């Protein structure tokens, strides 16, 4: 019954005079999950996108932190059950599937 309540991810690329910053913020609330993506290139104003997913769409959702924990458990057991597939969020903030 573990559940991710909030997750923050940040990435910064230093490309000489053109740095790129990306961040993703996910917050679970009573009715679902809000994902906010932010992109800033160089000195330009940041661009933001938000996605909302209802609780029904998220049944069994496995976010990055939970995925790492699951990989450790599977590694300790040295076994992966066949057909192990979970809903996940891709790098663009959209719902996808993750299989092991």
CORNORLIN-V451191 format. One record per backbone hydrogen bond with DSSP energy under -1.0 kcal/mol. NH is the residue of the N-H (numbers start at 1). CO is the residue of the C=O. E is the energy in kcal/mol with one decimal. If there is no record, write none. Layout:
nh=(NH/NH)
co=(CO/CO)
e=(E/E)
This chain:
nh=(7/9/11/13/18/20/21/22/23/24/25/26/27/28/29/32/33/34/35/36/37/38/39/40/42/44/47/49/51/53/55/58/61/62/67/68/69/70/71/72/73/74/75/76/77/78/79/85/86/88/90/93/96/98/100)
co=(26/24/22/20/15/13/40/11/38/9/36/7/34/5/32/29/53/27/51/25/49/23/47/21/19/41/39/37/35/33/31/54/58/87/63/64/65/66/67/68/69/70/71/72/73/74/74/83/98/96/94/90/88/86/84)
e=(-2.4/-2.5/-2.7/-3.0/-2.9/-2.3/-2.9/-2.8/-2.2/-2.5/-2.4/-3.0/-2.2/-3.0/-3.0/-1.2/-2.6/-2.5/-3.0/-2.7/-2.9/-2.6/-2.5/-2.7/-3.6/-1.8/-3.1/-2.3/-2.7/-2.7/-1.7/-1.0/-3.1/-2.5/-2.5/-2.2/-1.8/-2.6/-2.5/-1.8/-2.1/-2.9/-2.2/-2.4/-2.1/-1.1/-1.5/-1.1/-2.7/-2.6/-3.0/-1.9/-2.8/-3.1/-2.2)
